[in-house]
């Protein structure tokens, strides 16, 4: 089995990996692809995926705010 090369993963592989909830699930997925992964590596990768994933709502808030500040300012300053 080969070691995991994060730069060689396809979007489909990343999507499948992001569905894994535990390192053990990710290790099993990797084995099916012929990749050797330790529990520590699997956990680190899951942590990285979690940090990378922002849902649309979060992205909208970061990009343009959620309107809360404007609403508060409008009430305070008319």
C-alpha positions in Angstrom: 0.0 0.0 0.0 1.1 3.5 -0.7 1.1 6.5 1.7 -1.5 9.3 1.3 -0.5 12.2 -0.9 -3.0 15.0 -0.2 -2.1 16.8 -3.3 -3.1 13.9 -5.5 -6.7 13.6 -4.2 -9.6 14.2 -6.5 -12.7 16.2 -5.6 -14.6 12.9 -5.5 -12.1 11.4 -3.0 -12.2 14.5 -0.9 -16.1 14.4 -0.9 -16.0 10.8 0.2 -13.5 11.5 2.9 -15.5 14.4 4.2 -18.4 12.1 4.9 -16.3 10.0 7.3 -17.1 10.7 10.9 -14.2 8.8 12.6 -10.6 8.1 11.8 -11.5 4.4 11.5 -14.0 5.1 8.7 -11.4 7.1 6.9 -8.8 4.3 7.3 -11.3 1.9 5.8 -12.0 4.2 2.9 -8.3 4.7 2.3 -7.7 0.9 2.4 -10.3 0.4 -0.4 -8.2 2.9 -2.5 -5.0 1.1 -1.7 -3.7 3.8 0.6 -2.2 3.1 4.1 -3.2 5.6 6.7 -2.5 5.6 10.5 -5.1 6.6 13.0 -3.1 9.8 13.8 -2.9 10.7 10.1 -6.6 10.0 9.6 -7.5 12.2 12.6 -5.3 15.0 11.3 -6.8 14.8 7.9 -10.4 14.8 9.3 -9.4 17.9 11.4 -8.1 19.6 8.3 -11.3 18.8 6.4 -13.4 20.1 9.2 -11.5 23.4 9.2 -11.8 23.7 5.5 -15.5 23.1 5.3 -17.6 26.2 5.6 -21.2 26.0 4.8 -22.9 28.6 2.5 -24.4 30.4 5.5 -21.1 30.8 7.2 -19.5 32.0 3.9 -22.3 34.5 3.4 -21.7 35.9 6.9 -18.0 36.2 6.3 -18.4 37.7 2.9 -21.2 40.2 3.5 -22.3 39.9 7.1 -25.6 38.6 8.3 -27.4 41.9 8.6 -27.2 42.0 12.4 -24.8 44.9 12.6 -26.8 46.9 10.1 -30.1 46.2 11.9 -28.5 47.2 15.3 -27.0 50.4 13.8 -30.2 51.3 12.2 -32.1 51.0 15.5 -29.4 52.9 17.4 -28.6 55.6 14.9 -31.8 55.8 12.9 
